[in-house]
Amino acid sequence: MYPSRRRHPARISRVVIAAALLLPPVGLVAQSSSSSSSSSSSPQTGASSSKQVEKQSNGQNQDQDSSSRPAPRRPQVEAGGSAVTLETSEPLFDIAVALNACGYDDDLEHSDPVRKKIRDDVAAASIATPEANESRNALCEYIHRHDLADGGLNLAQYVSLAMYLSPPPELTPTVAETDLPPDSTQVVNILPLLRTFAEQVHLNAIWFKYRPEYAALVDLVHDPLTRMILNTNIYLKLPASSYDGRRFLVLLEPMLAPSATNARIYANDYIVVTSPANDPPGSVKMEQIRHTYLHYEVEPLVYSRATAMNRLLPLLKTVQDAPIDFNYKADIVSLIAECMIKAVEAHIMETGIPLPVKPNPAREHVERADQERYTGEMILYERQSEATRRAAVDLDMHQGWVLTGYFYDRLAEMQRDGTSLKDDIGQMVYGMDVERERHHDEQIAFLAAATHDVVRRAPRQLTGLDLGEMKLMKGDKDGDSEIAEKVLADPNGDHARANYLIARIDLLDQHPDEAVAHFRAALDTSRDPRTLAWCHIYLGRLYDMQQEPDRKRALAEYRLAMNLRDDRPDTKAAAESGLREPFAPPKREAITQEEDDNTPVDPTGKAEKDAYKPPPQY
């Protein structure tokens, strides 16, 4: 198969396809979209589609007949197609041009020449008429008034905004302002000024003028990006998946600084915004793109086991003084995912050590001395390469990524065994000796500062029953109950999960009969193995705690929980515990006469509540 691409007025896209003996094709597939604004919560990147251009085996590009052009439609990744795309975006172009027109000169000397050409054209257009000059002045005043001290964060807020804009000339948010990334809301009021500026300097015409040069840059990035995707999947032994509701998107924008790679995670979209340098032409920060791609591949494997990681929580104490973002100090799942990614990067990094030249097998006789020399050079090469990789791992650990060494060793075992990350990740996480790792991590002396993750994650806005779960965890029973009741009143609502929420509220309110009724209602309609298993576990506990315990019925419920397909350790442990002995809530210690009668008493009954604490829903 040969690479192909789709180009259209608002976006230039490139399909990345690589063939491998053991893997399906790895593809970057173009998406088509309409010029109208969309209400979808996914980031928007383009407008109407145009012709498709395929690279033929003779190396020539031939345009398809114009009659076969697809009709314009809204952005949508094709189900069953590839989930990885390389493209450009006109809304991002407009934002980047505005910043350049107002003094954004970062890394200009290393940028592709097209950046200076566009800057010159925009500068000339800005003084062509009084209206154009006035619109630029108003735009620049806004930008300067919203400058942040951190240049990276300053650029990031505009990049975040560009991801959620409809194509020109509308340039309006495609979601409600409350659903925009938090940093972008600080500059969302630039949009009226940007629309006026774009109209006055005829920015759309400038975009069209330089589309061929943007397309040439897409071509230059295409092959290195394909190799990176393929090599990463080969190392992880993961197939190149087709579209499954998630996508990995690389946006190329030459008007930004080549040194400033921006990466974002918006719900299921993993987006990298990068700019090509001029030497060599089309070169990008591929290691940062790969880092984001590893998030795309590794995170689903880690987060699918999130509820089983409570036993790893003691490891968070070891990083409280580390120079890493607060998110990694508070969330064990995020810390594990990042450490695992760092370990993968150490294994596949370019060490800079030349690979020994193997004796030419075409020779009729390979001298024994030559073969021995090659063998000795390879042994030295492996030792030096391993030392370089170990040094990178040690640096990561001193920067706060304390589990990098552990995962580096486990990944080495994975490579020796020939298994995939998907097959081995369970044992990597569940087989960890937590106490041993905690003791080891406590001995690490952290550096004063560390490199920050290039990836920024937009926080997910909780709605519906997800919001209800959060309210219940925070103790807001009334708020949770109100949400659950609304779902029950909706004929199309998730009644099983709503009943499950209400049953747990009933437990906290000490209404066991109502709880049993709602658990039974959840069992009648749920198809989720985890919800079903925990309904049986809670029912078993209630039978154990009756005034006249019904151990026979309790055991039946625990066995039903064990027979369901939820294989998460917390579910299994709870069911096995119920089978071993009857469940009983924690007992409160009696207050003796010697104790101070004025000792404060927790009015919430937290100990009793913890006995009924529901498992998090994911």
Buried (B, 14 or more C-beta within 10 A) or exposed (E): EEBBBBBBBBBBBBBBBBEBEEBEBBBBBBBBBBBEBBEEBBBBBBBBBBBBBBBEEEEEEEEEEEEEBEEBEBBBBEEEBBBBBBBBBBBBBBBBBBBBBBEBEBBEEBBBEBBBBBBEBBBEBBEEEEEBBBBBBBBBEBBEEBEBEEEBEBBBBBBBBBBBBBBBEBBBBBBEEEBBBEBBBBBBEBBEBBBBBBBBBBBBEBBEEBBEBBBBBBBBBBBBBBBBBBBBBBBBBBBBBBBEEBBBBBBBBBBBBBEBBBBBBBBEBBBBBBBBBBEEEBBBBBBBBBBBBBBBBBBBBBBEBBBBBEBBEBBBEBBEEBBBBEEBBEBBBBBBBBBBBBBBBBBBBEBEBEEBEEBEEEEEEBEEEBEEEBEEBEEEBEEBBEEBBEEBBBBBBBBBBBBBBBBBEBBBEBEEEEEBBBEBBBEBBEEBEEEEBBEBBEEBEBBEEBEEBBBBBBEEBEEBBBBBBBBBEEEBBEBBBEBBBBBBEEEEBBBBBBBBBBBBBBBBEEBBEBBBBBBEBBBEBBEBBBBBBBBBBBBBBBBBBEEEBBEEBBBBBBBBBBEBEBEBBBBBEBBEBBEEEBBEBEEEEEEEEEEEEEEEEEEEBEEBEEBBEBBEBE
